[in-house]
């Protein structure tokens, strides 16, 4: 890991802007269900494309440690952004639903997976344990800006009769911009002194250290949270139409809540007991999903999105920082890789299940399922709290 220095502010900015560019490209594809439906497909086709993305993600994130050993960090992150750009180009320039769309989904998953995994590793080398949660929150805020505003801007573009393929072409351009920004950050990282920590036993020993520590709980929780997040975002457009709502209301208020929470509240949250804060935020997320189940007006829709954005927006970087801080220093970069892998298993795998539920049982059944997942994530946090109590009693301070 690199030691933070006075010159790291510029490097963090490059990482943040690269994240913003990639998130914008990613957010544009939240309109993919509308595009597929316009071509005569349904949610099951979208689910299959996202499932193809899961295989791309597993292929890249699952071997991220090996890739980082074999190639330079800047090469891996640039290749990731370029893969995403090629995937976006397929949707932009191939007309009609085609099997090549599954290749496009695969490349989108591979590219997003690589950049999403490596960016926190880059940022983690530029911060300390004390401020990691805050800087991770800022990075997540830049992701939220892109993912939240891109679908809103896309909707306005569609209302102006701009062809949707042009939006996907713009996603290609922003992914190329991310490749440049990440490369600038990675090249400058080589100028920062490094220190390596030896670890005997390889990957098996790393897994023992990770899953033998408190880091295993965030890995479980991020998977469950990702199932909720991916389903809510990928099918929000068609959910809103089914209820006679404006999906821009959700994305606007969700994004406002996420950005506001991460920029304004992350410092206060990071100073409190992380486990108790995690439980409180997950309970709030359950409440937001409960409100969505009874939502029939844009006002309640906005309130639900606001609460969901506040809770999920704060809990994700909080548990990400906990995963790093609670793992052995020798395996922290590997912990972030497994954290991303758990996240992406939910992001790309669960929408296939969500699509099946929508087609066969409707959106209300989907919301019940998501509420059950949120309750399960809260249960893991509660279990973790009581599991940590012996340590608390012994040390007299939060573990």
C-alpha positions in Angstrom: 0.0 0.0 0.0 1.2 3.5 -0.7 1.8 6.0 2.0 -0.5 9.1 1.7 1.5 12.3 0.9 0.9 15.9 0.1 0.6 15.1 -3.6 -2.2 12.6 -3.3 -5.0 15.2 -3.6 -4.5 15.5 -7.4 -4.3 11.7 -7.7 -7.6 11.3 -5.8 -9.2 13.9 -8.1 -8.2 11.8 -11.2 -9.6 8.7 -9.6 -12.9 10.5 -8.7 -13.3 11.9 -12.2 -12.6 8.5 -13.7 -15.3 7.1 -11.4 -17.7 9.8 -12.5 -17.0 9.1 -16.2 -17.5 5.3 -15.8 -20.6 5.8 -13.7 -22.1 8.1 -16.3 -21.6 5.4 -18.9 -23.1 2.8 -16.5 -26.1 5.0 -15.7 -27.0 5.4 -19.3 -27.6 1.7 -19.5 -30.4 1.9 -16.9 -32.5 2.8 -19.8 -31.7 -0.5 -21.5 -35.1 -2.1 -20.6 -36.9 0.7 -22.5 -34.6 0.1 -25.5 -35.2 -3.7 -25.4 -38.9 -3.2 -25.1 -39.0 -0.8 -28.0 -37.3 -3.6 -30.1 -40.0 -6.1 -29.1 -38.3 -7.8 -26.1 -39.2 -7.9 -22.4 -37.6 -8.0 -19.0 -36.4 -11.6 -19.5 -34.1 -10.4 -22.4 -32.7 -7.7 -20.1 -32.1 -10.3 -17.4 -30.2 -12.5 -19.9 -28.0 -9.6 -21.0 -27.2 -8.7 -17.4 -26.5 -12.3 -16.7 -24.0 -12.3 -19.5 -22.5 -9.3 -17.7 -22.2 -11.5 -14.6 -19.9 -13.9 -16.5 -17.8 -11.0 -17.7 -17.5 -9.7 -14.2 -16.7 -13.1 -12.7 -14.0 -13.6 -15.3 -12.3 -10.3 -14.6 -12.9 -9.7 -10.9 -12.4 -13.3 -10.0 -8.9 -13.2 -11.5 -8.2 -9.5 -10.6 -5.4 -10.5 -8.1 -3.7 -12.6 -10.8 -4.2 -9.8 -13.4 -2.7 -7.2 -11.1 0.3 -9.5 -10.5 0.9 -10.2 -14.2 0.2 -6.7 -15.5 0.6 -3.1 -14.3 -2.2 -1.5 -12.4 -2.6 1.2 -15.1 -2.9 -1.4 -17.9 -5.6 -3.3 -16.0 -7.7 -0.3 -15.3 -7.4 1.2 -18.8 -8.2 -2.2 -20.4 -11.3 -2.3 -18.2 -12.6 1.1 -19.4 -11.8 0.1 -23.0 -13.8 -3.1 -22.7 -16.8 -1.1 -21.4 -16.4 1.3 -24.4 -16.5 -1.7 -26.8 -19.6 -3.1 -25.1 -21.4 0.2 -25.3 -20.5 0.5 -29.0 -22.2 -2.9 -29.7 -25.5 -1.6 -28.3 -25.0 1.7 -30.1 -24.2 0.4 -33.6 -25.9 -3.1 -33.8 -29.5 -2.7 -34.9 -32.2 -5.0 -33.5 -32.1 -7.6 -30.8 -29.2 -9.9 -31.7 -27.1 -12.6 -29.9 -24.2 -10.1 -30.1 -26.0 -8.1 -27.4 -25.0 -10.9 -25.0 -21.4 -10.3 -26.0 -22.0 -6.6 -25.4 -23.4 -7.4 -21.9 -20.4 -9.6 -21.2 -18.0 -6.7 -22.1 -19.9 -4.2 -20.1 -19.7 -6.5 -17.1 -16.0 -7.2 -17.6 -15.1 -3.5 -18.1 -17.2 -2.2 -15.2 -16.0 -5.0 -12.9 -12.3 -4.2 -13.5 -12.6 -0.5 -13.1 -15.0 -0.7 -10.1 -12.6 -3.1 -8.4 -9.3 -1.3 -9.1 -10.5 2.2 -8.4 -10.9 1.5 -4.6 -7.5 -0.2 -4.5 -6.0 2.9 -6.1 -7.8 5.2 -3.6 -7.1 3.0 -0.6 -3.4 3.5 -1.2 -3.9 7.3 -0.9 -5.7 7.4 2.4 -5.3 6.2 6.1 -7.5 3.9 8.2 -8.9 7.0 10.0 -10.2 8.7 6.9 -10.8 5.8 4.6 -14.6 5.7 5.2 -14.8 9.4 4.4 -12.8 9.2 1.1 -14.6 6.0 0.1 -17.9 7.9 0.6 -16.6 10.8 -1.6 -15.7 8.3 -4.3 -19.1 6.6 -4.0 -20.7 10.1 -4.3 -19.0 10.6 -7.7 -20.4 7.2 -8.7 -23.8 8.2 -7.5 -23.7 11.5 -9.5 -23.0 9.6 -12.7 -25.4 6.7 -12.1 -28.2 9.0 -10.8 -28.1 11.9 -13.3 -27.3 9.8 -16.5 -30.7 8.1 -16.7 -32.5 11.4 -15.9 -30.6 13.1 -18.7 -31.2 10.1 -21.0 -35.0 10.4 -20.4 -35.0 14.1 -21.3 -33.0 13.2 -24.5 -35.5 10.5 -25.4 -38.3 13.0 -24.9 -36.5 15.2 -27.4 -36.6 12.3 -29.9 -32.9 11.8 -29.7 -32.3 8.1 -30.9 -31.3 5.9 -28.0 -28.3 4.5 -29.9 -26.7 7.9 -29.6 -27.0 7.7 -25.8 -25.1 4.4 -25.9 -22.5 6.0 -28.2 -22.1 8.8 -25.6 -21.6 6.0 -23.0 -18.7 4.7 -25.2 -17.1 8.2 -25.2 -17.3 8.6 -21.4 -15.8 5.2 -20.9 -12.9 6.3 -23.2 -12.5 9.4 -21.0 -12.4 7.3 -17.9 -9.6 5.2 -19.5 -7.5 8.4 -19.9 -8.2 9.7 -16.3 -7.5 6.3 -14.6 -4.3 6.0 -16.6 -3.1 9.5 -15.5 -3.8 8.5 -11.8 -2.1 5.1 -12.2 1.0 6.4 -13.8 1.4 9.0 -11.0 0.9 6.3 -8.4 4.2 4.8 -9.4 5.9 7.9 -8.1 4.7 7.2 -4.5 6.9 5.0 -2.4 5.5 1.5 -1.9 6.1 -1.0 0.8 5.1 -4.6 0.4 4.1 -7.0 3.1 5.0 -10.7 2.7 2.3 -13.3 2.8 3.1 -17.0 2.8 0.6 -19.5 1.6 -0.8 -17.5 -1.4 -4.5 -17.2 -2.1 -5.6 -19.9 0.3 -3.9 -18.1 3.2 -5.4 -14.8 2.1 -8.9 -16.3 2.2 -8.2 -17.8 5.7 -7.2 -14.4 6.9 -10.1 -12.6 5.3 -12.8 -15.0 6.4 -11.3 -15.5 9.8 -11.7 -11.8 10.5 -14.6 -9.4 10.8 -14.2 -8.6 7.1 -16.5 -11.6 6.2 -19.6 -9.8 7.5 -19.3 -6.8 5.1 -18.7 -9.3 2.2 -22.1 -11.0 2.9 -23.8 -7.7 3.4 -22.6 -6.1 0.2 -23.9 -9.1 -1.8 -27.4 -8.7 -0.3 -27.4 -4.9 -0.7 -26.2 -5.3 -4.3 -29.2 -7.6 -5.1 -31.5 -4.8 -3.9 -29.6 -1.9 -5.6 -29.2 -3.6 -9.0 -32.9 -4.7 -9.1 -34.2 -1.2 -8.1 -32.0 0.6 -10.7 -32.3 -1.8 -13.7 -36.1 -2.2 -13.5 -37.0 1.2 -12.1 -38.1 2.5 -15.5 -40.6 -0.2 -16.2 -41.7 -0.3 -12.5 -42.6 3.3 -12.7 -44.5 2.9 -15.9 -46.5 0.0 -14.3 -47.5 2.3 -11.5 -48.2 5.4 -13.6 -45.2 7.1 -12.1 -42.3 9.2 -13.5 -39.1 7.3 -13.0 -37.1 10.5 -13.2 -38.6 11.3 -9.7 -36.9 8.2 -8.3 -33.5 8.8 -9.9 -33.5 12.5 -9.0 -34.4 12.2 -5.3 -32.3 9.0 -4.9 -29.3 10.7 -6.3 -29.8 13.9 -4.3 -30.0 11.8 -1.1 -26.9 9.7 -2.0 -24.8 12.7 -2.9 -25.9 14.8 0.0 -25.4 12.0 2.5 -22.0 11.1 1.2 -20.7 14.6 1.0 -22.3 16.1 4.1 -22.9 13.2 6.5 -20.1 10.7 5.9 -17.7 12.4 8.3 -20.2 12.4 11.1 -21.2 8.7 10.4 -17.5 7.6 10.3 -17.0 9.0 13.8 -19.7 6.9 15.4 -19.7 3.2 16.2 -19.7 1.6 12.7 -21.6 -1.5 13.6 -24.5 0.4 15.3 -24.6 2.9 12.4 -24.8 0.0 9.9 -27.8 -1.5 11.8 -29.6 1.8 11.9 -29.0 2.5 8.2 -30.2 -1.0 7.2 -33.3 -0.6 9.3 -34.0 2.6 7.4 -33.5 0.9 4.1 -36.1 -1.7 5.1 -38.5 1.2 5.8 -37.8 2.7 2.3 -38.7 -0.6 0.6 -41.8 -0.9 2.7 -42.9 2.6 1.5 -42.3 1.6 -2.1 -44.7 -1.3 -1.8 -47.6 1.2 -1.1 -46.4 4.0 -3.5 -49.0 5.2 -5.9 -48.1 8.9 -6.1 -45.0 10.8 -7.2 -44.8 12.5 -3.7 -44.5 9.2 -1.9 -42.3 7.9 -4.7 -39.9 10.8 -4.0 -40.0 10.2 -0.2 -39.2 6.5 -0.7 -36.3 7.3 -3.1 -35.0 9.9 -0.7 -34.9 7.4 2.3 -33.5 4.6 0.1 -30.7 6.9 -1.2 -29.9 8.1 2.3 -29.6 4.6 3.8 -28.0 2.7 1.0 -25.8 5.7 0.1 -24.2 5.8 3.5 -24.1 2.0 4.3 -22.2 0.9 1.2 -19.0 3.0 1.8 -19.3 2.4 5.5 -19.1 -1.4 5.2 -16.5 -1.1 2.4 -14.2 0.7 4.8 -15.0 -1.8 7.5 -14.0 -4.7 5.2 -10.6 -3.1 4.7 -10.0 -1.9 8.3 -10.9 -5.2 9.8 -8.7 -7.3 7.5 -5.1 -8.1 7.9 -2.9 -5.4 6.4 -1.2 -8.0 4.1 -4.5 -8.8 2.3 -6.3 -5.5 2.2 -6.1 -5.2 -1.6 -7.4 -8.8 -1.9 -10.2 -8.0 0.5 -11.3 -5.2 -1.8 -11.2 -7.6 -4.8 -13.5 -10.0 -2.9 -15.7 -7.2 -1.8 -16.2 -6.2 -5.4 -16.8 -9.8 -6.4 -19.5 -10.2 -3.8 -21.0 -6.9 -5.0 -21.0 -7.9 -8.6 -22.5 -11.4 -7.9 -25.5 -9.5 -6.7 -25.5 -6.8 -9.3 -25.4 -9.0 -12.3 -26.8 -12.3 -11.0 -29.9 -11.3 -9.1 -31.6 -9.3 -11.9 -32.2 -12.6 -13.7 -34.1 -13.7 -10.6 -35.8 -10.3 -10.4 -36.9 -10.5 -14.1 -38.4 -14.0 -13.5 -40.4 -12.6 -10.5 -41.6 -9.6 -12.5 -42.7 -11.7 -15.5 -44.5 -14.4 -13.4 -45.7 -12.6 -10.3 -45.4 -8.8 -10.9 -43.6 -5.9 -9.2 -45.3 -6.2 -5.8 -43.9 -9.7 -5.4 -40.5 -8.3 -6.4 -40.7 -5.7 -3.7 -41.6 -8.3 -1.1 -38.5 -10.3 -2.1 -36.3 -7.2 -1.9 -37.6 -6.4 1.5 -36.8 -9.9 2.7 -33.2 -9.5 1.4 -32.9 -6.2 3.2 -34.1 -7.9 6.4 -31.5 -10.6 5.9 -28.8 -8.0 5.6 -30.0 -6.3 8.8 -29.9 -9.7 10.5 -26.3 -10.2 9.5 -25.4 -6.8 11.0 -27.3 -7.7 14.2 -25.5 -11.0 14.4 -22.2 -9.2 13.9 -23.0 -6.8 16.7 -23.6 -9.5 19.2 -20.6 -11.5 17.9 -18.4 -8.5 18.6 -19.7 -7.9 22.2 -17.1 -10.2 23.9 -14.4 -8.2 22.2 -16.1 -5.0 23.3 -16.3 -6.1 26.9 -12.6 -7.2 26.9 -11.1 -4.1 25.3 -13.6 -1.5 26.4 -13.8 0.0 23.0 -15.5 -0.7 19.6 -13.9 -3.5 17.7 
